[in-house]
Amino acid sequence: MFRLRVKEIAEAKGFTPSTLCKAANLTDRTVRRIFRDPYAQVNLRTLVKIAIALGVQAHTLIEYLPDEELPPGAPPRRARPPRRYQPRSRFSFPPTN
C-alpha cells in the first residue's frame, strides 16, 4: 500500500492547504482531501502539480508500506475485481426487431 507524504512535506516547507492549492493550481477540496487522508487515491497529474509547487521530486511524496507494516486505522487493502472480457465490434449494426 502507498501512503502520501504531502501533508508532512508541505508543512515542513511552510505550506498550508490553502497556499498549496493556489501554488499548485488545484482546488481547495482536492488538497484538503489529500491532507486529511494520506491513503487517498490521487491522479498522477495532481501529484506532479503538488511536487512542482513544493519544489520536490514526485517520488518523494509517496511512501511504500508493506502490508505487514500498515498502521492501525489504515484502510484495508482492496482487491480489484476481475475484468470481464467484452468484445467490441468494429462495426455498428442497427438493432434487429
C-alpha positions as CSV (number, residue, x, y, z in Angstrom):
1,M,0.0,0.0,0.0
2,F,1.1,3.5,-0.7
3,R,0.9,6.5,1.7
4,L,1.1,10.1,0.6
5,R,3.6,12.3,2.5
6,V,2.1,15.5,1.1
7,K,0.9,16.9,4.4
8,E,4.2,16.4,6.3
9,I,6.4,17.8,3.4
10,A,4.1,20.7,2.8
11,E,4.0,21.7,6.5
12,A,7.8,21.3,6.7
13,K,8.1,23.8,3.8
14,G,5.6,26.2,5.4
15,F,2.6,25.5,3.2
16,T,-1.0,25.4,4.4
17,P,-3.7,23.6,2.4
18,S,-4.9,27.0,1.0
19,T,-1.5,28.2,0.0
20,L,-0.6,24.8,-1.6
21,C,-3.8,24.8,-3.6
22,K,-3.0,28.2,-5.0
23,A,0.6,27.3,-5.7
24,A,-0.3,24.0,-7.4
25,N,-3.3,25.4,-9.2
26,L,-5.6,22.8,-7.7
27,T,-9.0,23.1,-6.0
28,D,-9.1,23.6,-2.2
29,R,-11.2,20.4,-1.9
30,T,-8.6,18.3,-3.6
31,V,-5.7,19.5,-1.4
32,R,-7.7,19.2,1.8
33,R,-8.7,15.7,0.9
34,I,-5.0,14.7,0.4
35,F,-4.1,16.4,3.7
36,R,-6.9,14.7,5.6
37,D,-6.4,11.2,4.1
38,P,-2.8,10.1,3.4
39,Y,-4.2,6.9,1.7
40,A,-6.4,8.8,-0.8
41,Q,-6.2,7.9,-4.5
42,V,-4.6,10.7,-6.4
43,N,-4.2,11.3,-10.1
44,L,-0.6,11.4,-11.3
45,R,-1.1,14.8,-12.8
46,T,-2.3,16.1,-9.4
47,L,0.8,14.6,-7.7
48,V,3.1,16.2,-10.2
49,K,1.5,19.6,-9.7
50,I,1.9,19.3,-6.0
51,A,5.6,18.2,-6.3
52,I,6.4,21.2,-8.6
53,A,4.7,23.6,-6.1
54,L,6.7,22.1,-3.2
55,G,9.9,22.0,-5.2
56,V,10.5,18.3,-4.7
57,Q,10.6,15.2,-6.9
58,A,7.2,13.5,-7.2
59,H,8.5,10.2,-5.8
60,T,9.3,11.9,-2.5
61,L,5.6,12.4,-1.9
62,I,4.9,8.7,-1.9
63,E,5.9,6.1,0.7
64,Y,5.5,2.4,0.2
65,L,4.2,0.4,3.2
66,P,4.3,-3.4,3.0
67,D,1.0,-4.9,4.3
68,E,2.8,-6.1,7.5
69,E,3.7,-2.5,8.4
70,L,0.2,-0.9,8.0
71,P,-0.7,1.3,10.9
72,P,-3.9,0.7,12.8
73,G,-6.8,2.6,11.2
74,A,-5.3,2.3,7.7
75,P,-7.9,1.3,5.1
76,P,-7.9,-2.4,4.2
77,R,-6.2,-3.5,1.0
78,R,-8.8,-3.7,-1.7
79,A,-8.6,-6.5,-4.3
80,R,-9.5,-5.5,-7.8
81,P,-12.5,-7.4,-9.2
82,P,-11.5,-9.4,-12.3
83,R,-12.1,-7.6,-15.6
84,R,-14.8,-9.0,-17.8
85,Y,-13.9,-9.5,-21.4
86,Q,-16.3,-7.6,-23.6
87,P,-15.5,-7.9,-27.2
88,R,-16.1,-4.7,-29.1
89,S,-17.3,-4.8,-32.6
90,R,-15.6,-2.6,-35.2
91,F,-18.9,-2.3,-36.9
92,S,-22.1,-0.7,-35.8
93,F,-25.2,-2.8,-36.6
94,P,-28.7,-1.5,-36.4
95,P,-30.9,-3.2,-33.8
96,T,-33.0,-6.1,-35.1
97,N,-36.7,-6.4,-34.3
